[in-house]
Amino acid sequence: MQEFLGSPASFLASFFSGKNEHNLFLITGTSGSGKTTWCEGLVNQAHQMDLSPVGILSPPVYAGDRKIGIDLLDLESRQRKRLAWLRGSEAPVPAGPATVDWQFDPQVLAWGNRLLNELTSKPQDLLILDEIGPVEFERGQGLQTGLRLVDGRGYRLACVVVRPALLPAARERWPWGKTLTVSAGAFQESRRD
């Protein structure tokens, strides 16, 4: 199974070669394990297969080796906005949801919710949500439209990035989801007992 999931190309080819419908994969891994990079590869491979991936990516922003921000990237328009700043950094920080490390821009969260809301009225072959985190699961804020989009099952395949500590909440909300772990560039399925 690891070879099947080892790359975005093999993952998509295996999935879309059958009649799979309404499949959800919870993509997880430790910080820095390559979850967003893997999702970017998935998007690139989808385009090569003439699929139109929709949703959002949250690419990191670095100053040298230090991660100082998180952007929000719309997969359809390729428009990119700064979603969050490292707390304590010199960047202008709007008043919005915050975690221990990150201050989120409420206007960019609202933009992300509008983008995701537009997807509810059309079918999705491949939906990617990178990432649904503590702001959404624990506080009921952030990209709540993303949660409802997954709930609605209007996709053929959805990949939702969730950090390991939030997997129990994600599994409770979406019991039909399969967990896939990214680890240092490798990708493997975790079986739920």
GUGURO-293393 format. One record per residue: residue number from 0; residue in one letter; x, y, z of N, C-alpha, C in turn. Coordinates in Angstrom, 1 decimal, decimal comma. Layout:
BEGIN
(node NUM; 'A'; (X; Y; Z); (X; Y; Z); (X; Y; Z))
...
end
This chain:
BEGIN
(node 0; 'M'; (0,8; -1,2; 0,0); (0,0; 0,0; 0,0); (0,9; 1,3; 0,0))
(node 1; 'Q'; (2,1; 1,2; 0,6); (2,9; 2,4; 0,6); (3,3; 2,8; -0,8))
(node 2; 'E'; (3,6; 1,9; -1,7); (3,9; 2,3; -3,1); (2,7; 3,0; -3,7))
(node 3; 'F'; (1,5; 2,5; -3,5); (0,3; 3,1; -4,1); (0,2; 4,6; -3,6))
(node 4; 'L'; (0,6; 4,9; -2,4); (0,4; 6,2; -1,9); (1,7; 7,0; -1,9))
(node 5; 'G'; (2,8; 6,4; -2,4); (4,1; 7,0; -2,3); (4,3; 8,3; -3,0))
(node 6; 'S'; (3,5; 8,6; -4,0); (3,6; 9,8; -4,8); (2,3; 10,3; -5,2))
(node 7; 'P'; (2,1; 11,6; -5,4); (0,9; 12,1; -5,9); (0,4; 11,4; -7,2))
(node 8; 'A'; (1,4; 11,1; -8,1); (1,0; 10,5; -9,4); (0,4; 9,1; -9,2))
(node 9; 'S'; (1,0; 8,3; -8,3); (0,5; 6,9; -8,1); (-0,8; 7,0; -7,3))
(node 10; 'F'; (-0,9; 7,9; -6,4); (-2,1; 8,1; -5,6); (-3,3; 8,4; -6,5))
(node 11; 'L'; (-3,2; 9,5; -7,4); (-4,3; 9,9; -8,2); (-4,6; 8,9; -9,3))
(node 12; 'A'; (-3,5; 8,3; -9,9); (-3,8; 7,3; -10,9); (-4,5; 6,1; -10,4))
(node 13; 'S'; (-4,2; 5,6; -9,2); (-4,9; 4,5; -8,6); (-6,3; 4,9; -8,2))
(node 14; 'F'; (-6,5; 6,1; -7,7); (-7,8; 6,5; -7,3); (-8,7; 6,7; -8,5))
(node 15; 'F'; (-8,3; 7,4; -9,5); (-9,2; 7,8; -10,6); (-9,3; 6,7; -11,7))
(node 16; 'S'; (-8,6; 5,6; -11,5); (-8,7; 4,5; -12,5); (-10,0; 3,6; -12,1))
(node 17; 'G'; (-10,6; 3,8; -10,9); (-11,7; 3,0; -10,6); (-13,0; 3,9; -10,5))
(node 18; 'K'; (-14,0; 3,3; -9,9); (-15,3; 4,1; -9,7); (-15,4; 4,6; -8,3))
(node 19; 'N'; (-14,4; 5,1; -7,7); (-14,4; 5,6; -6,4); (-15,2; 6,9; -6,3))
(node 20; 'E'; (-16,1; 7,0; -5,3); (-16,9; 8,2; -5,1); (-16,9; 8,6; -3,6))
(node 21; 'H'; (-16,9; 9,8; -3,4); (-17,0; 10,4; -2,0); (-16,0; 9,9; -1,1))
(node 22; 'N'; (-14,7; 9,8; -1,5); (-13,6; 9,4; -0,7); (-12,9; 10,6; 0,0))
(node 23; 'L'; (-12,7; 10,4; 1,2); (-12,0; 11,4; 2,0); (-10,7; 10,9; 2,6))
(node 24; 'F'; (-9,6; 11,6; 2,5); (-8,4; 11,2; 3,1); (-7,9; 12,4; 4,0))
(node 25; 'L'; (-7,7; 12,0; 5,2); (-7,2; 13,0; 6,2); (-5,6; 12,9; 6,2))
(node 26; 'I'; (-5,0; 13,9; 5,6); (-3,6; 14,0; 5,4); (-3,0; 14,5; 6,7))
(node 27; 'T'; (-2,0; 13,8; 7,3); (-1,5; 14,2; 8,6); (0,0; 14,0; 8,6))
(node 28; 'G'; (0,7; 14,6; 9,6); (2,1; 14,4; 9,8); (2,6; 15,5; 10,7))
(node 29; 'T'; (3,8; 15,4; 11,2); (4,3; 16,4; 12,1); (4,6; 17,7; 11,3))
(node 30; 'S'; (4,9; 18,7; 12,1); (5,2; 20,0; 11,5); (6,5; 19,8; 10,7))
(node 31; 'G'; (6,5; 20,3; 9,4); (7,6; 20,2; 8,6); (7,8; 18,9; 7,8))
(node 32; 'S'; (6,8; 18,0; 7,9); (6,9; 16,7; 7,3); (6,7; 16,7; 5,8))
(node 33; 'G'; (6,1; 17,8; 5,3); (5,9; 17,9; 3,8); (4,5; 17,8; 3,4))
(node 34; 'K'; (3,5; 18,0; 4,3); (2,1; 17,9; 3,9); (1,7; 18,8; 2,8))
(node 35; 'T'; (2,1; 20,1; 2,9); (1,7; 21,1; 1,9); (2,5; 20,8; 0,6))
(node 36; 'T'; (3,7; 20,4; 0,7); (4,5; 20,0; -0,5); (3,8; 18,8; -1,2))
(node 37; 'W'; (3,4; 17,8; -0,4); (2,7; 16,7; -1,1); (1,4; 17,1; -1,8))
(node 38; 'C'; (0,7; 18,0; -1,1); (-0,6; 18,5; -1,7); (-0,3; 19,3; -3,0))
(node 39; 'E'; (0,8; 20,1; -3,0); (1,2; 20,8; -4,2); (1,5; 19,8; -5,3))
(node 40; 'G'; (2,2; 18,7; -5,0); (2,5; 17,7; -6,0); (1,2; 17,1; -6,5))
(node 41; 'L'; (0,2; 16,9; -5,6); (-1,1; 16,3; -6,0); (-1,8; 17,3; -7,0))
(node 42; 'V'; (-1,7; 18,6; -6,7); (-2,3; 19,6; -7,6); (-1,7; 19,5; -9,0))
(node 43; 'N'; (-0,3; 19,5; -9,0); (0,4; 19,4; -10,3); (0,0; 18,1; -11,1))
(node 44; 'Q'; (0,0; 17,0; -10,4); (-0,3; 15,8; -11,0); (-1,8; 15,8; -11,5))
(node 45; 'A'; (-2,7; 16,4; -10,8); (-4,1; 16,5; -11,2); (-4,2; 17,2; -12,5))
(node 46; 'H'; (-3,5; 18,3; -12,6); (-3,5; 19,1; -13,9); (-3,0; 18,3; -15,0))
(node 47; 'Q'; (-2,0; 17,5; -14,8); (-1,4; 16,6; -15,9); (-2,4; 15,6; -16,3))
(node 48; 'M'; (-3,4; 15,2; -15,4); (-4,4; 14,2; -15,7); (-5,7; 14,9; -16,2))
(node 49; 'D'; (-5,6; 16,2; -16,5); (-6,8; 17,0; -16,9); (-7,9; 17,0; -15,9))
(node 50; 'L'; (-7,5; 17,0; -14,6); (-8,5; 17,2; -13,5); (-8,4; 18,6; -13,1))
(node 51; 'S'; (-9,4; 19,2; -12,5); (-9,4; 20,5; -12,0); (-9,5; 20,5; -10,5))
(node 52; 'P'; (-8,3; 20,5; -9,8); (-8,4; 20,5; -8,4); (-8,9; 21,9; -7,9))
(node 53; 'V'; (-9,7; 21,8; -6,8); (-10,2; 23,0; -6,2); (-9,9; 23,0; -4,7))
(node 54; 'G'; (-10,0; 24,2; -4,1); (-9,8; 24,3; -2,7); (-8,7; 25,3; -2,4))
(node 55; 'I'; (-8,0; 25,0; -1,3); (-6,9; 25,9; -0,8); (-5,7; 25,2; -0,4))
(node 56; 'L'; (-4,6; 25,8; -0,5); (-3,3; 25,4; 0,0); (-2,9; 26,5; 1,0))
(node 57; 'S'; (-2,0; 26,1; 2,0); (-1,5; 27,0; 3,0); (0,0; 27,0; 2,9))
(node 58; 'P'; (0,6; 27,5; 1,9); (2,1; 27,4; 1,8); (2,8; 28,3; 2,9))
(node 59; 'P'; (3,9; 27,8; 3,4); (4,6; 28,6; 4,4); (5,4; 29,8; 3,8))
(node 60; 'V'; (5,7; 30,8; 4,6); (6,5; 31,9; 4,1); (7,7; 32,0; 5,0))
(node 61; 'Y'; (8,9; 32,0; 4,4); (10,1; 32,0; 5,2); (10,9; 33,3; 5,0))
(node 62; 'A'; (11,6; 33,7; 6,1); (12,7; 34,7; 6,0); (13,9; 33,9; 6,4))
(node 63; 'G'; (14,7; 33,6; 5,4); (15,9; 32,7; 5,7); (15,4; 31,3; 6,0))
(node 64; 'D'; (15,8; 30,8; 7,1); (15,4; 29,5; 7,5); (14,2; 29,5; 8,5))
(node 65; 'R'; (13,7; 30,7; 8,8); (12,7; 30,9; 9,8); (11,3; 31,1; 9,1))
(node 66; 'K'; (10,3; 30,2; 9,5); (9,0; 30,4; 9,1); (8,3; 31,6; 9,8))
(node 67; 'I'; (7,9; 32,6; 9,0); (7,4; 33,8; 9,5); (5,9; 34,0; 9,2))
(node 68; 'G'; (5,4; 33,2; 8,3); (4,0; 33,4; 7,8); (3,4; 32,2; 7,2))
(node 69; 'I'; (2,1; 32,3; 6,9); (1,4; 31,3; 6,2); (0,5; 32,0; 5,2))
(node 70; 'D'; (0,5; 31,6; 4,0); (-0,3; 32,2; 3,0); (-1,5; 31,3; 2,7))
(node 71; 'L'; (-2,5; 31,9; 2,1); (-3,7; 31,1; 1,6); (-3,7; 31,2; 0,1))
(node 72; 'L'; (-3,7; 30,1; -0,6); (-3,6; 30,1; -2,0); (-4,9; 29,4; -2,6))
(node 73; 'D'; (-5,6; 30,1; -3,4); (-6,8; 29,6; -4,1); (-6,4; 28,8; -5,3))
(node 74; 'L'; (-6,7; 27,5; -5,3); (-6,3; 26,6; -6,4); (-6,9; 26,9; -7,7))
(node 75; 'E'; (-8,0; 27,6; -7,8); (-8,6; 27,9; -9,1); (-8,0; 29,1; -9,7))
(node 76; 'S'; (-8,0; 30,2; -8,9); (-7,5; 31,5; -9,5); (-6,0; 31,7; -9,3))
(node 77; 'R'; (-5,4; 30,9; -8,4); (-3,9; 31,0; -8,0); (-3,7; 32,3; -7,3))
(node 78; 'Q'; (-4,7; 33,0; -6,8); (-4,5; 34,2; -6,0); (-4,0; 33,7; -4,6))
(node 79; 'R'; (-3,1; 34,5; -4,1); (-2,5; 34,2; -2,8); (-2,5; 35,4; -1,9))
(node 80; 'K'; (-2,9; 35,2; -0,7); (-2,9; 36,3; 0,3); (-2,3; 35,8; 1,6))
(node 81; 'R'; (-1,8; 36,7; 2,4); (-1,1; 36,3; 3,7); (-2,2; 36,0; 4,7))
(node 82; 'L'; (-2,3; 34,8; 5,2); (-3,3; 34,3; 6,1); (-2,9; 34,6; 7,6))
(node 83; 'A'; (-1,6; 34,3; 7,9); (-1,2; 34,4; 9,3); (0,3; 34,9; 9,4))
(node 84; 'W'; (0,6; 35,5; 10,5); (1,9; 36,0; 10,8); (2,4; 35,3; 12,1))
(node 85; 'L'; (3,6; 35,1; 12,2); (4,2; 34,5; 13,4); (4,0; 35,6; 14,5))
(node 86; 'R'; (3,5; 35,2; 15,6); (3,3; 36,1; 16,7); (4,6; 36,7; 17,2))
(node 87; 'G'; (4,6; 38,0; 17,4); (5,8; 38,6; 17,9); (6,7; 39,1; 16,7))
(node 88; 'S'; (6,3; 38,8; 15,5); (7,1; 39,3; 14,4); (6,7; 40,8; 14,1))
(node 89; 'E'; (7,5; 41,4; 13,2); (7,3; 42,9; 13,0); (6,2; 43,2; 12,0))
(node 90; 'A'; (5,6; 42,1; 11,4); (4,5; 42,3; 10,4); (3,3; 42,9; 11,1))
(node 91; 'P'; (2,5; 43,7; 10,3); (1,2; 44,2; 10,8); (0,3; 43,1; 11,1))
(node 92; 'V'; (-0,2; 43,0; 12,3); (-1,0; 41,9; 12,7); (-2,4; 42,4; 13,0))
(node 93; 'P'; (-3,4; 42,0; 12,2); (-4,8; 42,4; 12,4); (-5,4; 41,7; 13,6))
(node 94; 'A'; (-6,5; 42,2; 14,1); (-7,1; 41,6; 15,3); (-8,0; 40,4; 14,7))
(node 95; 'G'; (-7,6; 39,2; 15,0); (-8,3; 38,0; 14,5); (-8,0; 36,9; 15,3))
(node 96; 'P'; (-8,5; 35,7; 15,0); (-8,1; 34,5; 15,7); (-6,6; 34,3; 15,8))
(node 97; 'A'; (-6,2; 33,7; 16,9); (-4,8; 33,5; 17,2); (-4,6; 32,1; 17,8))
(node 98; 'T'; (-3,4; 31,5; 17,6); (-3,0; 30,3; 18,3); (-1,7; 30,8; 19,1))
(node 99; 'V'; (-1,1; 29,9; 19,7); (0,2; 30,2; 20,4); (1,2; 30,8; 19,5))
(node 100; 'D'; (1,3; 30,3; 18,3); (2,3; 30,8; 17,4); (1,9; 31,8; 16,3))
(node 101; 'W'; (0,6; 31,7; 15,9); (0,1; 32,4; 14,7); (-1,0; 33,4; 15,0))
(node 102; 'Q'; (-1,0; 34,5; 14,4); (-2,1; 35,5; 14,4); (-2,7; 35,5; 13,0))
(node 103; 'F'; (-4,0; 35,3; 12,9); (-4,7; 35,1; 11,6); (-5,4; 36,4; 11,2))
(node 104; 'D'; (-5,4; 36,7; 9,9); (-6,0; 37,8; 9,4); (-7,5; 37,5; 9,1))
(node 105; 'P'; (-8,4; 38,2; 9,8); (-9,9; 37,9; 9,7); (-10,4; 38,1; 8,2))
(node 106; 'Q'; (-9,8; 39,1; 7,6); (-10,2; 39,4; 6,2); (-9,8; 38,3; 5,2))
(node 107; 'V'; (-8,7; 37,7; 5,4); (-8,2; 36,6; 4,6); (-9,0; 35,4; 4,9))
(node 108; 'L'; (-9,4; 35,1; 6,2); (-10,2; 34,0; 6,5); (-11,6; 34,2; 5,8))
(node 109; 'A'; (-12,1; 35,4; 5,8); (-13,4; 35,6; 5,2); (-13,3; 35,4; 3,7))
(node 110; 'W'; (-12,2; 35,8; 3,1); (-12,0; 35,5; 1,7); (-11,9; 34,0; 1,4))
(node 111; 'G'; (-11,2; 33,3; 2,2); (-11,1; 31,9; 2,1); (-12,5; 31,2; 2,2))
(node 112; 'N'; (-13,3; 31,7; 3,2); (-14,7; 31,1; 3,3); (-15,5; 31,4; 2,1))
(node 113; 'R'; (-15,4; 32,6; 1,5); (-16,1; 32,9; 0,3); (-15,7; 32,0; -0,8))
(node 114; 'L'; (-14,4; 31,8; -1,0); (-13,9; 30,9; -2,1); (-14,5; 29,5; -1,9))
(node 115; 'L'; (-14,5; 29,0; -0,7); (-15,0; 27,6; -0,4); (-16,5; 27,6; -0,5))
(node 116; 'N'; (-17,2; 28,6; -0,2); (-18,6; 28,6; -0,3); (-19,0; 28,5; -1,8))
(node 117; 'E'; (-18,3; 29,1; -2,7); (-18,6; 29,1; -4,1); (-18,5; 27,6; -4,6))
(node 118; 'L'; (-17,7; 26,8; -3,9); (-17,6; 25,4; -4,4); (-18,8; 24,5; -4,0))
(node 119; 'T'; (-19,6; 25,0; -3,1); (-20,7; 24,2; -2,6); (-21,8; 23,9; -3,7))
(node 120; 'S'; (-21,8; 24,8; -4,7); (-22,8; 24,7; -5,8); (-22,3; 23,9; -7,0))
(node 121; 'K'; (-21,1; 23,4; -7,0); (-20,6; 22,7; -8,1); (-19,9; 21,4; -7,7))
(node 122; 'P'; (-20,0; 20,3; -8,5); (-19,3; 19,1; -8,1); (-17,8; 19,3; -8,2))
(node 123; 'Q'; (-17,1; 18,5; -7,3); (-15,6; 18,6; -7,3); (-15,0; 17,2; -7,5))
(node 124; 'D'; (-14,2; 17,1; -8,5); (-13,4; 15,8; -8,7); (-12,4; 15,7; -7,5))
(node 125; 'L'; (-11,7; 16,8; -7,3); (-10,6; 16,7; -6,3); (-10,6; 18,0; -5,5))
(node 126; 'L'; (-11,0; 17,9; -4,2); (-11,0; 19,0; -3,2); (-9,8; 18,8; -2,3))
(node 127; 'I'; (-9,1; 19,9; -2,2); (-7,9; 19,9; -1,3); (-8,1; 21,1; -0,3))
(node 128; 'L'; (-8,0; 20,7; 1,0); (-8,1; 21,7; 2,1); (-6,8; 21,6; 3,0))
(node 129; 'D'; (-6,0; 22,5; 2,8); (-4,7; 22,5; 3,5); (-4,6; 23,9; 4,3))
(node 130; 'E'; (-4,9; 23,9; 5,5); (-5,1; 22,9; 6,5); (-6,3; 23,3; 7,3))
(node 131; 'I'; (-7,0; 22,3; 7,9); (-8,0; 22,6; 8,9); (-7,4; 22,3; 10,3))
(node 132; 'G'; (-7,3; 23,4; 11,1); (-6,6; 23,3; 12,3); (-7,4; 23,6; 13,6))
(node 133; 'P'; (-6,7; 24,0; 14,6); (-7,3; 24,2; 15,9); (-8,3; 25,4; 15,9))
(node 134; 'V'; (-8,1; 26,4; 15,1); (-9,0; 27,5; 15,0); (-10,4; 27,0; 14,5))
(node 135; 'E'; (-10,4; 26,1; 13,6); (-11,6; 25,5; 13,1); (-12,2; 24,5; 14,0))
(node 136; 'F'; (-11,4; 23,5; 14,4); (-12,0; 22,4; 15,2); (-12,2; 22,8; 16,7))
(node 137; 'E'; (-11,4; 23,6; 17,3); (-11,5; 23,8; 18,7); (-12,2; 25,1; 19,0))
(node 138; 'R'; (-12,2; 26,1; 18,1); (-12,8; 27,4; 18,4); (-14,0; 27,7; 17,6))
(node 139; 'G'; (-14,3; 26,9; 16,6); (-15,5; 27,2; 15,7); (-15,3; 28,5; 14,9))
(node 140; 'Q'; (-14,0; 28,8; 14,6); (-13,7; 30,0; 13,8); (-13,0; 29,6; 12,6))
(node 141; 'G'; (-12,4; 30,5; 11,9); (-11,5; 30,2; 10,8); (-12,3; 29,7; 9,5))
(node 142; 'L'; (-11,9; 28,7; 8,9); (-12,4; 28,2; 7,6); (-13,6; 27,2; 7,9))
(node 143; 'Q'; (-14,6; 27,7; 8,5); (-15,8; 26,8; 8,8); (-16,5; 26,3; 7,6))
(node 144; 'T'; (-16,4; 27,1; 6,5); (-17,0; 26,7; 5,3); (-16,3; 25,4; 4,8))
(node 145; 'G'; (-15,1; 25,3; 5,0); (-14,3; 24,1; 4,6); (-14,8; 22,8; 5,3))
(node 146; 'L'; (-15,1; 23,0; 6,6); (-15,7; 21,8; 7,4); (-17,0; 21,4; 6,7))
(node 147; 'R'; (-17,9; 22,4; 6,5); (-19,2; 22,1; 5,9); (-19,1; 21,5; 4,5))
(node 148; 'L'; (-18,1; 21,9; 3,7); (-17,9; 21,4; 2,4); (-17,6; 19,9; 2,4))
(node 149; 'V'; (-16,7; 19,6; 3,4); (-16,4; 18,1; 3,5); (-17,6; 17,4; 4,0))
(node 150; 'D'; (-18,4; 17,9; 5,0); (-19,6; 17,3; 5,4); (-20,6; 17,0; 4,3))
(node 151; 'G'; (-20,7; 17,9; 3,3); (-21,6; 17,8; 2,2); (-21,3; 16,7; 1,2))
(node 152; 'R'; (-20,1; 16,3; 1,2); (-19,7; 15,2; 0,3); (-19,9; 15,4; -1,2))
(node 153; 'G'; (-19,8; 16,6; -1,6); (-20,0; 17,0; -3,0); (-18,7; 16,7; -3,9))
(node 154; 'Y'; (-17,8; 16,0; -3,4); (-16,5; 15,7; -4,0); (-16,4; 14,3; -4,4))
(node 155; 'R'; (-15,6; 14,0; -5,4); (-15,3; 12,6; -5,7); (-14,1; 12,1; -4,8))
(node 156; 'L'; (-13,1; 13,0; -4,6); (-12,0; 12,8; -3,7); (-11,7; 14,1; -3,0))
(node 157; 'A'; (-11,5; 14,0; -1,7); (-11,1; 15,1; -0,9); (-9,9; 14,7; -0,1))
(node 158; 'C'; (-8,9; 15,6; 0,0); (-7,7; 15,5; 0,8); (-7,7; 16,7; 1,8))
(node 159; 'V'; (-7,8; 16,4; 3,1); (-7,9; 17,5; 4,1); (-6,7; 17,3; 5,0))
(node 160; 'V'; (-5,9; 18,3; 5,1); (-4,7; 18,3; 6,0); (-5,1; 18,6; 7,4))
(node 161; 'V'; (-4,8; 17,7; 8,3); (-5,1; 17,8; 9,7); (-3,9; 17,4; 10,5))
(node 162; 'R'; (-3,5; 18,2; 11,5); (-2,4; 17,9; 12,3); (-2,7; 16,7; 13,2))
(node 163; 'P'; (-1,7; 15,9; 13,7); (-2,0; 14,7; 14,4); (-2,8; 14,9; 15,7))
(node 164; 'A'; (-2,6; 16,0; 16,4); (-3,4; 16,2; 17,6); (-4,9; 16,4; 17,4))
(node 165; 'L'; (-5,2; 16,7; 16,1); (-6,6; 17,0; 15,8); (-7,3; 15,8; 15,1))
(node 166; 'L'; (-6,5; 14,7; 14,9); (-7,1; 13,6; 14,2); (-8,4; 13,0; 14,9))
(node 167; 'P'; (-8,4; 12,9; 16,2); (-9,6; 12,4; 16,9); (-10,8; 13,2; 16,5))
(node 168; 'A'; (-10,7; 14,6; 16,5); (-11,8; 15,4; 16,2); (-12,2; 15,2; 14,7))
(node 169; 'A'; (-11,3; 15,1; 13,8); (-11,6; 14,9; 12,4); (-12,2; 13,6; 12,2))
(node 170; 'R'; (-11,7; 12,5; 12,8); (-12,3; 11,2; 12,7); (-13,7; 11,1; 13,2))
(node 171; 'E'; (-14,0; 11,9; 14,3); (-15,3; 11,9; 14,9); (-16,3; 12,6; 13,9))
(node 172; 'R'; (-15,8; 13,7; 13,3); (-16,7; 14,4; 12,4); (-16,9; 13,7; 11,1))
(node 173; 'W'; (-15,8; 13,1; 10,6); (-15,8; 12,4; 9,3); (-15,4; 10,9; 9,4))
(node 174; 'P'; (-16,2; 10,1; 10,0); (-15,8; 8,7; 10,2); (-15,6; 7,9; 9,0))
(node 175; 'W'; (-16,0; 8,4; 7,8); (-15,8; 7,7; 6,6); (-14,3; 8,0; 6,0))
(node 176; 'G'; (-13,6; 8,9; 6,6); (-12,3; 9,3; 6,2); (-11,2; 8,3; 6,5))
(node 177; 'K'; (-10,3; 8,2; 5,6); (-9,1; 7,3; 5,8); (-7,9; 8,3; 6,2))
(node 178; 'T'; (-7,1; 7,8; 7,1); (-5,9; 8,6; 7,5); (-4,7; 8,2; 6,7))
(node 179; 'L'; (-4,0; 9,2; 6,2); (-2,8; 9,0; 5,5); (-1,7; 9,9; 6,1))
(node 180; 'T'; (-0,5; 9,4; 6,4); (0,5; 10,1; 7,1); (1,7; 10,4; 6,2))
(node 181; 'V'; (2,1; 11,7; 6,2); (3,2; 12,1; 5,4); (4,4; 12,1; 6,5))
(node 182; 'S'; (5,5; 11,5; 6,1); (6,6; 11,4; 6,9); (7,9; 11,6; 6,1))
(node 183; 'A'; (8,6; 12,7; 6,2); (9,8; 13,0; 5,5); (9,7; 12,6; 4,0))
(node 184; 'G'; (8,6; 13,1; 3,4); (8,4; 12,9; 2,0); (7,8; 11,5; 1,6))
(node 185; 'A'; (7,6; 10,6; 2,6); (6,9; 9,4; 2,3); (5,5; 9,5; 2,7))
(node 186; 'F'; (4,6; 8,7; 2,2); (3,2; 8,8; 2,4); (2,7; 7,4; 2,6))
(node 187; 'Q'; (2,0; 7,1; 3,7); (1,5; 5,8; 4,0); (0,1; 5,9; 4,6))
(node 188; 'E'; (-0,7; 4,8; 4,4); (-2,0; 4,7; 5,0); (-2,0; 4,2; 6,4))
(node 189; 'S'; (-2,7; 4,9; 7,3); (-2,8; 4,4; 8,6); (-4,2; 3,7; 8,7))
(node 190; 'R'; (-4,2; 2,5; 9,2); (-5,4; 1,7; 9,4); (-6,1; 2,1; 10,7))
(node 191; 'R'; (-7,4; 2,3; 10,7); (-8,1; 2,6; 11,9); (-8,7; 1,4; 12,5))
(node 192; 'D'; (-8,4; 1,0; 13,7); (-8,9; -0,2; 14,3); (-10,3; 0,1; 14,9))
end
